[in-house]
Amino acid sequence: MSGVKTTIGVRLLKKRSNEKERIRLISSFEKATEIMVSWDDAQKETEGKQIESFIDYLKKEGKHVECVVYHHAAKREKGQLFDMDSHIHLLKTDFNTFGLPKTAQVKKLLAKRFDYYINLNMDGRLALKSIAGLTNATCRIGYHREKALPFYDILIGTPGTPGIEAYIKDLKHYLHKIG
């Protein structure tokens, strides 16, 4: 049943994404100030160091980074202190059955203006595609996956060389080439 929900969700998201008007003037990376970076909580254990290192890299470049972490849980589990870090934590309940934004927290996040949106999730989570497709970022960057093209302006990485290290290395290289 989840395959059917995902297929319907992707179709609805494509339709809503195409209807949304966005500013398409991509500023150069050197001039960009506001960047939103998102990833899946499941990546924390295996790829957490690389993600934190990339965020530190962006901050050293003088960028204000807004971090969004997606959790598969339907409710907050005991022991998880989300308020202790500066990240925005989104749960499964923040999105409807088809992966579209449902709560005010997500809608408020999507209304903010960003120069770049960078999705560090390489698995193609529907909730993160939803953020990419509906965000007010002028440039949306994601991992090169089949069926990801409608949601991003730039796809980076090659599926033949998996791994977050290679993806982040490509991100750093191509971000400086923009503009």
N, C-alpha and C positions, 0 to 999 in steps of 0.2 A: 504494500500500500504506500510506503514512503516513496517509492520510485514514481508513482503516479502523482503524489503531492509535489515532489520536486519538479517534475515536468510541467505541471500546471503552474507552479510558483515561478519557474523560469520564464514561462510565456507571459504571465501577468507582469512580472518585473520588467521584461523587455518592453512591453506596451507602456507601462508607467514611465520607464526611463526615457523612451522616445518622446513622450508627451511633455516631459519636464524641459523647460528652457534653462540653459546654463550659459554662463559666460565662457567662451571658448578661446579667449586670448591667453595663451600660455606664457607666463612670465619666465624669465631665465631662473635657474636654480640659485644663482648668486643673489638675485633680487628678491627671491621668495622669502617670506618671513613665517607664514603659518602653514604647518604641515600636520596632517592627521595620519597616524600609523596604526594599523590594526593587525591583530593576529588572533589565533585560536588558543584558548587556555591549555588545550592538550599539547601544544608545542612547548610549554614552559619547561618540562623536565628534560627534553632532549635538545631543544634549540634555544633555551632561555639565555644562555651566555651570548650567543651570536645576536639575538634580538636586542639585548641590552647594550651590546657594543655598537650596534647600528644606531640606536637612539642616542647614545653618547656622541657618536660621530656627527649626527645631525645637530645636536646642541652645540658642539664645538664649532660647527659651521655658522653658528649664530641664529639658528632657527628655533622658533617656539613650537614644540612638539606636543600634540594632543594624542595620547595613547588610548586605544580602544581595545579591550580584551573581551572576546566572546566566550561564554561558558555554555556548555551543553545542558547544564542542570536547569531544571524547571524552577527551583527555588534555591535560595542561599543555604549552603550547608554549614553546619556548626563548625567553628574553627577557621572559617575563611573570613578574614578581616579585610574586606574590600576597601573600607574607608581609610586604611592605614597608608595606602599608596596614592599617588596622584593620577592613577589611571581611571578611565571610565569603564565600568564593568557592565556588560550587557548579558542578559540571560535569555534562555529559550522563550520565556514568557513575554519578552519585549517585542516579539515578532509573532504574527498570526500563523495559522496553520500552513500557509503557502510561503512563508519567509518574508512577508512584507512588514514594515514597521507598524507597531501597534501602540506603543506607549508614548507618553509625552517626552520622556527622556530621549528616546531615539529620534523623534521628530525634531526636538530642539537641537540635537547634535547635527542632524541633516540640514538644518536651516543656517548653521554657522558657515561663514565663508572661509575657505582654505585655499592656499595656492596649490598645494599638492595633497593627494590622498594616496598613500602607499599601503597596499595590502601585503603583509608578509606571510599570509597563509597560502600554502602551496596545494592544499587539498580541494579548494574550490567550494568552501562552505556557502550555502545559499544565503544565510543571514549576512555574511560579509560581502557577497555579491550585491545584496540588496542595499547595503550602505554605499557601495561603489556606484551603483546605478542611480541612486537618488541623492547623493551628496552634492553640496554646492561648491565642491572643489573645481578649480579650473583645469587641473590635469589629474587624471586618475591612472595610477600605475598598478599593475598586477602581474602575477606569474603567468607565463604563457601556458594556457591550458585550452583544450578543445572546448568550445562553447563559451568562452570568457570574453570574446571580442566585443559584444554589444555593451558591456558594462565598464570597459576601460578604454582610455585613450591610447595608452602605451602598454604593450605586453613585453615583459623582459624575462629572459631565462630560456633554457632549452630543456624540454622534457627528457632528452637523452642524457643530460648530466644533472641528475637530481641532487638535492642537498641545499640547505639554506646557505651554506658558505658560498657556493657558486652563485646563487641568486643575489645575495647581498653584495658580492664582489661586482656583479654585473650592474646592480643598482647604483653603486657608488660611481662606477665608470660612466654610465649613461646619464646620470643626473647632471654631471658637469658638462656633458655634451649638449644638453638642452639649453637653448638660448644663446 
